[in-house]
């Protein structure tokens, strides 16, 4: 087979970066659903209630910008923050 007839190898969009974005979208959708249901977000205990979710928000002192989930306990005595970074 000649060089011109060889099949060109192309990397899939998922393996070149799209997979991380898809994963980030799914994780964000999960936490948004928990917020709307006023349910406990994974990683913050069964009594916590999600209060706010931020995507791609930048803070000077924080290395994580992909996803932040702010929660509190029902009585409000403790505030919780979960930060997720896509690597």
MONORRA-V850167 format. One record per residue. N is the residue number from 1. RES is the residue in three letters. SS is DSSP state (~ for helix, > for strand, _ for the rest). PHI is phi in radians with two decimals (* if undefined). Layout:
# MONORRA-V850167
[[N/RES/SS/PHI] [N/RES/SS/PHI]]
This chain:
# MONORRA-V850167
[[1/UNK/_/*] [2/UNK/_/-1.36] [3/UNK/~/-1.01] [4/UNK/~/-1.21] [5/UNK/~/-1.68] [6/UNK/_/-1.21] [7/UNK/_/-1.30] [8/UNK/_/-1.36] [9/UNK/_/-1.52] [10/UNK/_/-2.21] [11/UNK/_/-1.31] [12/UNK/_/-1.25] [13/UNK/_/-1.02] [14/UNK/~/-1.12] [15/UNK/~/-1.35] [16/UNK/~/-1.84] [17/UNK/~/2.29] [18/UNK/~/-1.15] [19/UNK/~/-1.12] [20/UNK/~/-1.13] [21/UNK/~/-1.17] [22/UNK/~/-1.09] [23/UNK/~/-1.07] [24/UNK/~/-1.06] [25/UNK/~/-1.10] [26/UNK/~/-1.15] [27/UNK/~/-1.13] [28/UNK/~/-1.07] [29/UNK/~/-1.11] [30/UNK/~/-1.05] [31/UNK/~/-1.21] [32/UNK/~/-1.12] [33/UNK/~/-1.09] [34/UNK/~/-1.11] [35/UNK/~/-1.12] [36/UNK/~/-1.15] [37/UNK/~/-1.47] [38/UNK/_/0.94] [39/UNK/_/-1.89] [40/UNK/_/-1.21] [41/UNK/_/-1.36] [42/UNK/_/-0.97] [43/UNK/_/1.66] [44/UNK/_/-2.23] [45/UNK/_/1.58] [46/UNK/_/-1.34] [47/UNK/_/-1.60] [48/UNK/>/-1.24] [49/UNK/>/-2.21] [50/UNK/>/-1.15] [51/UNK/>/-1.97] [52/UNK/>/-2.72] [53/UNK/>/-2.28] [54/UNK/>/-2.18] [55/UNK/>/-1.94] [56/UNK/_/0.87] [57/UNK/_/-1.76] [58/UNK/_/-1.93] [59/UNK/_/-2.09] [60/UNK/_/-1.00] [61/UNK/_/-1.64] [62/UNK/_/-1.93] [63/UNK/_/-1.40] [64/UNK/_/-1.74] [65/UNK/_/-2.28] [66/UNK/_/-1.25] [67/UNK/>/-2.69] [68/UNK/>/-2.21] [69/UNK/>/-2.09] [70/UNK/>/-1.82] [71/UNK/>/-2.35] [72/UNK/>/-2.59] [73/UNK/>/-1.36] [74/UNK/_/-0.91] [75/UNK/_/-1.41] [76/UNK/_/1.40] [77/UNK/_/-1.31] [78/UNK/_/-2.46] [79/UNK/>/-1.84] [80/UNK/>/-2.12] [81/UNK/>/-2.28] [82/UNK/>/-2.04] [83/UNK/>/-2.06] [84/UNK/>/-2.12] [85/UNK/_/-2.08] [86/UNK/_/-1.35] [87/UNK/_/-2.04]]
